[in-house]
Structures are given as C-alpha cells and as structure tokens.
Amino acid sequence: MPYFISNDTDCPEWAVVKDDGEVIACHDTEDSAIAQMVAVSQAEGIEPGGTYERQNRAEPDQLEVGDFVRWESSGGTAQGRIERIERDGQINVPDSSFTINGEEDDPAALIRIYQEGEEGWQATDTLVGHRFSTLTKIDPLESRELPDAYRPANSEDVPEGRACGNCMFYNEDRQNEEGLSYCERWDDYVRGDFYCDAWESDDDDDDDEIELETREVDLTPPAYMRASARRGLEWHEEGLSGDGLVDRTVREARAMAEGNVTADKWVRIRAWIARHMDDLDSPDANPDSDNFPSPGVVAMALWGGGTTKRSARRAMDYADGVVSRIEEENEGRARGEALSKFEQRVMVSDLEIRSENGMTLEGYAAVFNSRSENLGGFTEQIERGAFTQTLKARNDIKLLWNHDTSAVLGSTRAGTLELREDEKGLRVMAELPDTTLGRDISYLVKRGDIDSFSFGFSVMEDSWNSAGNERTLESVRLFEVSLVSFPAYSATAGTAVVRGLDKIAKRADVDADELADALLKVEGGEEISPEQKSLLSKVIDTLSPEEAEQQGEDFDSQAWLDLKKTKLQYLKKKA
C-alpha cells in the first residue's frame, strides 16, 4: 500500500500515513516525515505516495446520525458511530472538558467509539467530538452474529418444548433495553421464543419437583398468590401463554399453587414483577379485550402477581417482606451468602425544592464512603463509582413515591429524572409532575415532612472485611429511586393485606384458596360462578372488625376493607 506524509492529523506537526489515513508515526519536521515515507516505501518495493489528500473526507451534507466513520488519532485509526450532529452550535463531549464548534461548511459530530474484539465490533462507553472534515464514512461495523442455527422455536425442525427461554444459558435476570435476555453461551441478547442447536435443558435432572428448603422463615405463599398461580396454569393449559414461556416458570407455578416457594424464588419474584409491570398496560391485558389474557397477563399470574397492577404490587410487596425476613435469618452468613438479589437502602437527605414554580427536586439517594447503621449483623458503605456501570447502561430508572410503581414522579428515559455521581454520592435531580401527587410532595418537602430517599438495587460486586461484619458495595445495579415517607425499609408494606386473606378465611370457616380464586377473578374483571358469589357474600356479610375484636382475635381490618372494596367493585360491574 502507498505511504504518504500529512500535516492534517492529530500529530503536532507532520505524520507518515497509510492510504486509508492511518497514522504510522509522528514527526517534528516535514523532512523527517519524508525520509520515513521513502524508507518504508522502498522496503516494500512501492513508490512513495507524496502528500496525503483529503479526497475521502466527508462533505458537510454527506453524513447523518447513525453513520459509521473513521478518523486519525495519535493512537492510529479510530472508528465509531455518529450519535449527534451540530451544524451551527457547540457540542460538549460528555465526561470531558472538551468542546467542539460546528459550522455549516464543517459540522461537528459526537461519535461513540467502537472497538474490535473476539466478538467483532462492539460499542464502548467513550464519546468523542470531531469535525466532518476529519471524518471518512465507512460501512457499518458489525458485531459477531449469533449462530446460523438461531431461529424461531416454532420452526418445523425444532424439537417440541425447546426454546432459548428454557435453555440453561438463558439469563432472564439480565435484559437489554429491547427486553431481550442474555445468552451466556453466545455472549449476546436473544429472544426467549427462539432456539439454536447449542440448546441445553435448564433442568439438570429433568425433574418437575421443586426442592424445598428448611427455614425458620415461613416461605408459604399466601392464598392470593396461590390462586394467581392456579389461574395462570389454567391459561397455560389452554395455550394462552405464548411461545417464550420458560419451563422453569411453569414448574415453579405448580409448586406455588401447592403452597411451595423457595427462598430463591421469593427473591426473583420482586424483581421480575417490577420489570414486567408495564405488561399489564397492554390493551389485551384488559378483560374486555377479545384477546384477554395476553401472554404478559398469563406470565404475571404464573409468578403470583394476579392480573392487575394492584394485585401485582401487592404480591411484590409481600415478596419484599419475605426477602427481608430471609435476610434477617441470614444474619450469621454475612460474608456474601445472603440470598437476596434485590435490596433497598434508605438515606435521609437534605432535599431541596428549586425553580420558580417550586417543582424541581434535588438531593442525594446515596452518600459514598459513609458507614451505615447495623443492617443485621453487619454495616455497609458505598464505594465511589458504585453506580457508574448501571448509569452508563442507560436503562430506564424511575423516581417513585414509596416504591409504588403506579406513583411515578419521573424517569431517566423521559428526561424528567437525572441521576449523577459526584464527589459526595448519587445525586438526584427531578422535575416533579404538575399533578396532585407532585404538588403535594413538593409542599411536604418544603415543610420538611419528607426528607428521605430509598433506592432499590442488586449487587454486582462487593467485598467484606476479614471479620465478615463490614461490607463495601463496589458496583450495584440500580432499579429505582423512591421518595419515602419514613426512613425505614418498606419491605413489609402490604404484607398484612395479602396474608390477612388467610386469616379471614379461617374465621369465616371457608377454604382460603376458594376465596382467593373468587377474589382474583373479580379483581381481574372476570365472571364468577354463583357458588363464588355466595362465598364472597358469606365472608363479607358475616364478619366485621367489631365481632372479631370482641372475640379477642387479631383481626386484620385492612384485609377486611379490601374485601369490602372487592364486593363493591363486583356490584358496580354487575349494575
């Protein structure tokens, strides 16, 4: 290939370059650059190319957002993908002090650098800025492709019952922004309803039985969640669960319907429901839809979340309570042996309300290198940079009120929530919505009634001291940030409502599962049988908080009120 000299590179003066613009070496003078150009050309038996021309550099109207380009840097040729173009203004390059001005005859571009590895070209977290005049348009850089055998699981040549979703390499706890789950075999994100020839069963023994654990913590699911699992299994048998359902989910649903849930399952329930809550917003999640239930509703039912957001939040809160008690039981296993993948921490913060309309909230959800209170046999501190990876992933993180997924106050994707690491900790900046809830929270923060953040996370990397009583969070995955009314864990919120169903069924001398089945259908807008109508009336009309209190029983008034609401809901629909 021809070699050239150029004074239009990142080198301070002159450079020797290849015909594609790649810098070979930098030189202080033109003469020394010429000498090397001649020497390397003679060594390869080719004619020196002379002065490098920019004949391949991009014109002002040649590039668009999404185009791949290359340019010359001091480290050689670099490649990347354009994410922003500025033709009359300035680009501030993130994570740097560098700015670049764009003009009509030479626009500026913000570019994400790509690097080549064993898996092909992959996007990095590094962004740079360059003028069009330094860029050359290139063909798209392709990442390593999945195997040719990767295809829909319903293909004629795919054995029945095999899909990525029930493969041992399928990790549904790790998802990208498109909702695809991670394949540990191919190091890529795949569809659960697809298949490849590397498929291996996720069940080593191919045994449908769930291994139960012996624990002091009561792992028995409440009647409502058992009813939900039974309803989900009925729909699954009718073929309404879709192609991507994992066999493991069905096995665990059968166990839940029978009253058996493992500690690990309780840990996964909370995170799974939180991720899939939006599935209940689908038009086919409405019982009035001809396509009800959607596969998302069936999956939610199989996980014990019922068929509505209200019931899903109730199950999620109950799971939080169980996991909290599991963590307490694991107090003596502090050296990373705790089962919980989802944790919550509360931080009393100096919250501020700013801006003219008083709707801009600022504060810290976490403070670095500050030792916590006793968390059950150990203390904890968060290392600076612990949130860096999760923030770079650009997953949608929401600001909630009291961890209620129906009470959204802001989101990173919408630009109404900004999360940033600084010297102090994880800084939260949010534009509160001009709603009743948003205005109320703004007022309560100003008065000082609300002064606490809570954040939900899972641990990616941590370390412990030799005594096992001091933990350092080095890298965490952030799920949500919440304003909370009390500086305490909310893991037990809603527990009484769900478990109270079992208590009420016992006092009314009815079968708890039958009662839960009827409630589930009413809450989901489904028709119930005359027997179920009679059952509901008996329970609601024959019990009262006063009667129970007279008998000296620990009556759960909240659960009783919940039943009353359900009856009113049914009567309203009937009318």
GUROMAR-151701 format. One record per residue (C-alpha): residue in three letters; x, y, z. Coordinates in steps of 0.25 Angstrom, whole numbers, padded with zeros to 4 digits, always signed. Example, Ala and Ser with C-alpha at 12.3 -4.5 7.8 and 13.67 -1.06 7.14 Angstrom:
ALA+0049-0018+0031
SER+0055-0004+0029
This chain:
MET+0000+0000+0000
PRO+0005+0014-0003
TYR+0010+0023+0009
PHE+0008+0038+0010
ILE+0012+0050+0018
SER+0002+0059+0025
ASN+0001+0071+0034
ASP-0014+0069+0036
THR-0015+0058+0047
ASP-0015+0058+0062
CYS+0001+0059+0061
PRO+0006+0072+0066
GLU+0013+0074+0053
TRP+0015+0064+0041
ALA+0012+0050+0040
VAL+0014+0037+0031
VAL+0001+0031+0028
LYS-0005+0020+0020
ASP-0014+0021+0008
ASP-0026+0020+0018
GLY-0021+0031+0026
GLU-0016+0022+0038
VAL-0004+0029+0045
ILE+0009+0021+0045
ALA+0018+0031+0052
CYS+0018+0046+0056
HIS+0030+0055+0053
ASP+0035+0069+0057
THR+0038+0073+0043
GLU+0034+0071+0029
ASP+0047+0066+0025
SER+0048+0055+0035
ALA+0034+0050+0031
ILE+0038+0050+0016
ALA+0050+0041+0020
GLN+0042+0031+0027
MET+0032+0031+0016
VAL+0043+0028+0006
ALA+0049+0017+0014
VAL+0037+0009+0017
SER+0032+0010+0002
GLN+0046+0005-0002
ALA+0046-0006+0008
GLU+0032-0011+0002
GLY+0036-0008-0013
ILE+0026+0002-0015
GLU+0026+0017-0020
PRO+0025+0028-0009
GLY+0011+0034-0009
GLY+0015+0048-0006
THR+0005+0058+0001
TYR-0007+0051+0007
GLU-0020+0058+0001
ARG-0033+0058+0008
GLN-0041+0053-0004
ASN-0049+0043+0004
ARG-0052+0052+0016
ALA-0067+0055+0018
GLU-0074+0067+0012
PRO-0084+0076+0020
ASP-0096+0069+0015
GLN-0090+0054+0014
LEU-0092+0049+0028
GLU-0105+0046+0036
VAL-0107+0042+0051
GLY-0105+0027+0051
ASP-0094+0027+0040
PHE-0081+0020+0043
VAL-0068+0027+0041
ARG-0053+0026+0043
TRP-0043+0037+0047
GLU-0028+0038+0050
SER-0023+0040+0064
SER-0010+0039+0071
GLY-0012+0025+0074
GLY-0015+0021+0060
THR-0028+0020+0052
ALA-0041+0020+0061
GLN-0055+0016+0057
GLY-0069+0020+0062
ARG-0084+0023+0060
ILE-0089+0037+0060
GLU-0099+0040+0071
ARG-0101+0055+0069
ILE-0098+0066+0058
GLU-0097+0081+0061
ARG-0097+0090+0049
ASP-0098+0103+0056
GLY-0094+0102+0070
GLN-0086+0095+0081
ILE-0084+0080+0086
ASN-0080+0078+0100
VAL-0073+0064+0100
PRO-0078+0056+0112
ASP-0068+0052+0123
SER-0058+0062+0118
SER-0055+0077+0117
PHE-0054+0077+0102
THR-0064+0085+0093
ILE-0065+0086+0078
ASN-0072+0096+0070
GLY-0080+0092+0057
GLU-0082+0101+0045
GLU-0090+0099+0032
ASP-0077+0097+0024
ASP-0071+0088+0034
PRO-0081+0082+0044
ALA-0077+0075+0057
ALA-0081+0061+0061
LEU-0082+0054+0074
ILE-0077+0040+0072
ARG-0077+0027+0080
ILE-0064+0019+0079
TYR-0065+0005+0074
GLN-0054-0006+0077
GLU-0052-0019+0071
GLY-0051-0031+0079
GLU-0053-0046+0078
GLU-0068-0044+0077
GLY-0066-0034+0066
TRP-0068-0019+0067
GLN-0074-0014+0080
ALA-0079+0000+0084
THR-0071+0006+0096
ASP-0075+0016+0107
THR-0066+0026+0101
LEU-0071+0038+0093
VAL-0062+0048+0085
GLY-0064+0060+0076
HIS-0059+0063+0062
ARG-0062+0072+0050
PHE-0067+0066+0037
SER-0054+0070+0031
THR-0046+0060+0039
LEU-0056+0048+0036
THR-0057+0037+0026
LYS-0071+0030+0024
ILE-0069+0015+0025
ASP-0078+0003+0024
PRO-0085-0001+0037
LEU-0077-0008+0047
GLU-0083-0022+0050
SER-0083-0029+0063
ARG-0081-0044+0064
GLU-0094-0051+0059
LEU-0102-0061+0066
PRO-0100-0075+0060
ASP-0108-0078+0047
ALA-0116-0089+0055
TYR-0122-0077+0063
ARG-0137-0078+0058
PRO-0151-0077+0063
ALA-0154-0088+0073
ASN-0167-0092+0066
SER-0159-0095+0053
GLU-0163-0109+0048
ASP-0149-0115+0051
VAL-0148-0110+0065
PRO-0152-0121+0075
GLU-0164-0118+0083
GLY-0162-0111+0096
ARG-0149-0105+0093
ALA-0146-0090+0093
CYS-0136-0080+0098
GLY-0145-0077+0109
ASN-0143-0091+0115
CYS-0128-0093+0112
MET-0118-0094+0123
PHE-0110-0082+0116
TYR-0122-0073+0117
ASN-0122-0062+0127
GLU-0135-0055+0129
ASP-0130-0046+0140
ARG-0121-0039+0131
GLN-0128-0031+0120
ASN-0125-0020+0110
GLU-0134-0008+0107
GLU-0141-0016+0096
GLY-0146-0026+0106
LEU-0137-0037+0101
SER-0130-0047+0111
TYR-0115-0050+0112
CYS-0110-0063+0106
GLU-0097-0067+0114
ARG-0093-0077+0103
TRP-0093-0067+0091
ASP-0090-0054+0100
ASP-0102-0047+0093
TYR-0116-0044+0096
VAL-0126-0053+0090
ARG-0141-0055+0089
GLY-0148-0065+0098
ASP-0156-0071+0087
PHE-0144-0074+0078
TYR-0135-0086+0078
CYS-0121-0091+0074
ASP-0114-0104+0073
ALA-0106-0101+0085
TRP-0118-0102+0094
GLU-0117-0110+0107
SER-0128-0112+0117
ASP-0128-0103+0129
ASP-0132-0115+0138
ASP-0121-0124+0140
ASP-0129-0135+0146
ASP-0141-0132+0136
ASP-0149-0133+0149
ASP-0162-0125+0151
GLU-0161-0125+0166
ILE-0156-0113+0173
GLU-0146-0115+0184
LEU-0152-0110+0197
GLU-0143-0103+0208
THR-0144-0104+0223
ARG-0144-0090+0229
GLU-0150-0083+0241
VAL-0156-0072+0231
ASP-0169-0076+0226
LEU-0168-0078+0211
THR-0182-0082+0209
PRO-0189-0073+0198
PRO-0202-0066+0203
ALA-0215-0071+0197
TYR-0216-0059+0187
MET-0203-0063+0180
ARG-0206-0078+0181
ALA-0219-0074+0173
SER-0212-0066+0163
ALA-0202-0078+0160
ARG-0214-0087+0158
ARG-0221-0077+0149
GLY-0208-0075+0141
LEU-0207-0091+0139
GLU-0221-0092+0134
TRP-0218-0081+0124
HIS-0205-0088+0120
GLU-0212-0102+0118
GLU-0221-0094+0109
GLY-0209-0090+0100
LEU-0210-0075+0104
SER-0196-0073+0110
GLY-0189-0071+0097
ASP-0176-0077+0091
GLY-0166-0071+0100
LEU-0170-0076+0114
VAL-0159-0083+0121
ASP-0162-0098+0126
ARG-0156-0094+0140
THR-0167-0083+0141
VAL-0178-0094+0139
ARG-0171-0103+0149
GLU-0170-0092+0160
ALA-0184-0088+0157
ARG-0189-0102+0160
ALA-0181-0102+0173
MET-0187-0089+0177
ALA-0201-0094+0174
GLU-0198-0105+0184
GLY-0193-0095+0194
ASN-0178-0097+0192
VAL-0168-0085+0188
THR-0153-0086+0190
ALA-0145-0075+0196
ASP-0138-0072+0183
LYS-0152-0071+0176
TRP-0156-0061+0186
VAL-0144-0053+0183
ARG-0147-0053+0168
ILE-0162-0050+0169
ARG-0160-0036+0174
ALA-0150-0032+0163
TRP-0158-0040+0152
ILE-0171-0033+0155
ALA-0165-0019+0155
ARG-0159-0021+0142
HIS-0172-0027+0135
MET-0182-0017+0142
ASP-0183-0010+0129
ASP-0189-0023+0122
LEU-0202-0020+0129
ASP-0203-0007+0122
SER-0205-0015+0109
PRO-0219-0014+0102
ASP-0220-0029+0103
ALA-0218-0028+0118
ASN-0232-0023+0119
PRO-0242-0033+0122
ASP-0252-0027+0112
SER-0242-0029+0101
ASP-0245-0041+0091
ASN-0230-0045+0093
PHE-0230-0046+0108
PRO-0222-0051+0114
SER-0209-0046+0108
PRO-0197-0055+0109
GLY-0192-0044+0119
VAL-0204-0046+0128
VAL-0202-0061+0128
ALA-0188-0059+0132
MET-0191-0049+0143
ALA-0201-0059+0148
LEU-0191-0071+0148
TRP-0182-0062+0156
GLY-0193-0060+0166
GLY-0195-0045+0162
GLY-0210-0047+0159
THR-0216-0040+0147
THR-0216-0025+0151
LYS-0205-0015+0155
ARG-0212-0014+0168
SER-0210-0029+0171
ALA-0196-0029+0165
ARG-0192-0018+0174
ARG-0198-0026+0186
ALA-0190-0039+0182
MET-0178-0031+0180
ASP-0179-0024+0194
TYR-0181-0038+0200
ALA-0169-0043+0194
ASP-0161-0032+0199
GLY-0166-0035+0213
VAL-0161-0050+0211
VAL-0148-0046+0206
SER-0146-0036+0217
ARG-0148-0048+0227
ILE-0139-0057+0219
GLU-0128-0046+0221
GLU-0130-0046+0235
GLU-0129-0061+0236
ASN-0116-0060+0229
GLU-0110-0050+0239
GLY-0099-0060+0242
ARG-0096-0062+0227
ALA-0092-0048+0225
ARG-0080-0051+0216
GLY-0088-0050+0203
GLU-0096-0062+0206
ALA-0109-0055+0207
LEU-0119-0060+0196
SER-0125-0046+0193
LYS-0122-0041+0179
PHE-0131-0029+0181
GLU-0128-0019+0193
GLN-0133-0006+0198
ARG-0126+0005+0206
VAL-0131+0018+0212
MET-0124+0031+0212
VAL-0128+0043+0220
SER-0125+0054+0210
ASP-0124+0069+0210
LEU-0136+0070+0200
GLU-0138+0084+0193
ILE-0149+0089+0184
ARG-0144+0099+0174
SER-0148+0107+0162
GLU-0159+0118+0161
ASN-0171+0108+0161
GLY-0165+0100+0172
MET-0165+0087+0165
THR-0150+0084+0163
LEU-0145+0073+0174
GLU-0131+0071+0177
GLY-0124+0062+0188
TYR-0115+0050+0190
ALA-0120+0036+0189
ALA-0107+0030+0194
VAL-0094+0036+0200
PHE-0081+0030+0197
ASN-0071+0025+0208
SER-0081+0027+0219
ARG-0083+0015+0229
SER-0097+0011+0231
GLU-0105+0007+0243
ASN-0105-0008+0247
LEU-0112-0015+0236
GLY-0114-0029+0243
GLY-0100-0033+0247
PHE-0092-0024+0238
THR-0090-0010+0234
GLU-0088-0005+0220
GLN-0083+0007+0212
ILE-0084+0010+0197
GLU-0071+0012+0189
ARG-0069+0024+0180
GLY-0073+0019+0166
ALA-0082+0008+0170
PHE-0093+0014+0161
THR-0084+0017+0149
GLN-0087+0004+0141
THR-0102+0004+0143
LEU-0103+0019+0139
LYS-0095+0016+0127
ALA-0105+0005+0123
ARG-0115+0015+0121
ASN-0127+0007+0126
ASP-0139+0014+0129
ILE-0139+0017+0144
LYS-0152+0023+0150
LEU-0154+0032+0162
LEU-0165+0026+0171
TRP-0173+0030+0183
ASN-0172+0020+0194
HIS-0167+0009+0184
ASP-0181+0009+0177
THR-0179+0007+0162
SER-0193+0013+0160
ALA-0188+0026+0166
VAL-0177+0030+0156
LEU-0171+0044+0159
GLY-0160+0044+0148
SER-0152+0035+0139
THR-0138+0036+0132
ARG-0143+0032+0119
ALA-0153+0043+0119
GLY-0143+0053+0123
THR-0150+0057+0136
LEU-0140+0050+0145
GLU-0125+0051+0145
LEU-0116+0043+0153
ARG-0102+0047+0154
GLU-0090+0042+0162
ASP-0081+0053+0168
GLU-0071+0054+0179
LYS-0082+0053+0190
GLY-0091+0042+0185
LEU-0102+0039+0176
ARG-0109+0052+0173
VAL-0124+0052+0169
MET-0130+0063+0161
ALA-0144+0062+0156
GLU-0155+0071+0151
LEU-0167+0067+0159
PRO-0180+0066+0151
ASP-0191+0076+0151
THR-0201+0067+0157
THR-0208+0066+0171
LEU-0197+0056+0176
GLY-0185+0064+0170
ARG-0191+0077+0176
ASP-0193+0070+0190
ILE-0179+0064+0190
SER-0173+0078+0187
TYR-0181+0084+0198
LEU-0177+0073+0208
VAL-0162+0074+0204
LYS-0162+0089+0206
ARG-0169+0087+0220
GLY-0158+0076+0224
ASP-0169+0065+0225
ILE-0162+0057+0214
ASP-0147+0056+0216
SER-0143+0042+0211
PHE-0139+0035+0199
SER-0139+0020+0197
PHE-0133+0012+0185
GLY-0135-0002+0180
PHE-0123-0009+0175
SER-0116-0022+0173
VAL-0101-0025+0176
MET-0091-0027+0164
GLU-0078-0026+0172
ASP-0076-0025+0187
SER-0065-0028+0197
TRP-0064-0032+0212
ASN-0054-0030+0223
SER-0048-0042+0230
ALA-0058-0042+0241
GLY-0070-0042+0232
ASN-0077-0031+0238
GLU-0073-0019+0229
ARG-0078-0019+0215
THR-0073-0010+0203
LEU-0083-0008+0191
GLU-0073-0007+0179
SER-0083-0008+0168
VAL-0098-0009+0168
ARG-0109-0009+0158
LEU-0120+0002+0161
PHE-0135-0002+0159
GLU-0142+0010+0164
VAL-0141+0022+0173
SER-0152+0026+0183
LEU-0156+0037+0192
VAL-0161+0031+0205
SER-0170+0036+0216
PHE-0162+0029+0227
PRO-0147+0026+0228
ALA-0149+0011+0229
TYR-0150-0001+0220
SER-0163-0003+0212
ALA-0161-0017+0210
THR-0173-0021+0219
ALA-0182-0011+0212
GLY-0195-0018+0208
THR-0192-0031+0215
ALA-0204-0031+0224
VAL-0214-0029+0213
VAL-0209-0042+0206
ARG-0207-0051+0218
GLY-0220-0045+0224
LEU-0228-0053+0214
ASP-0224-0066+0220
LYS-0227-0061+0234
ILE-0241-0056+0229
ALA-0244-0069+0222
LYS-0241-0077+0235
ARG-0250-0068+0243
ALA-0261-0069+0233
ASP-0259-0084+0232
VAL-0257-0085+0217
ASP-0246-0090+0209
ALA-0235-0079+0207
ASP-0232-0084+0193
GLU-0246-0084+0188
LEU-0248-0070+0194
ALA-0235-0065+0187
ASP-0239-0071+0174
ALA-0252-0063+0174
LEU-0245-0050+0178
LEU-0235-0052+0167
LYS-0246-0053+0156
VAL-0254-0041+0162
GLU-0242-0032+0163
GLY-0238-0036+0148
GLY-0252-0033+0143
GLU-0255-0048+0140
GLU-0269-0054+0142
ILE-0270-0063+0155
SER-0279-0074+0157
PRO-0292-0074+0166
GLU-0284-0082+0177
GLN-0273-0072+0177
LYS-0283-0060+0178
SER-0289-0068+0190
LEU-0275-0070+0196
LEU-0272-0055+0195
SER-0285-0051+0201
LYS-0284-0060+0213
VAL-0270-0056+0217
ILE-0272-0041+0215
ASP-0286-0040+0221
THR-0284-0049+0233
LEU-0270-0043+0238
SER-0267-0030+0244
PRO-0255-0024+0251
GLU-0264-0022+0264
GLU-0268-0036+0264
ALA-0254-0041+0263
GLU-0249-0031+0274
GLN-0260-0036+0283
GLN-0254-0050+0282
GLY-0240-0045+0285
GLU-0235-0048+0271
ASP-0224-0041+0264
PHE-0234-0037+0253
ASP-0227-0030+0240
SER-0236-0019+0238
GLN-0229-0015+0225
ALA-0231-0028+0219
TRP-0246-0027+0222
LEU-0247-0014+0216
ASP-0240-0019+0204
LEU-0251-0030+0203
LYS-0262-0019+0204
LYS-0256-0012+0193
THR-0255-0024+0184
LYS-0270-0027+0187
LEU-0273-0012+0183
GLN-0265-0014+0170
TYR-0273-0026+0166
LEU-0287-0020+0169
LYS-0283-0008+0161
LYS-0279-0016+0149
LYS-0292-0024+0151
ALA-0300-0012+0151
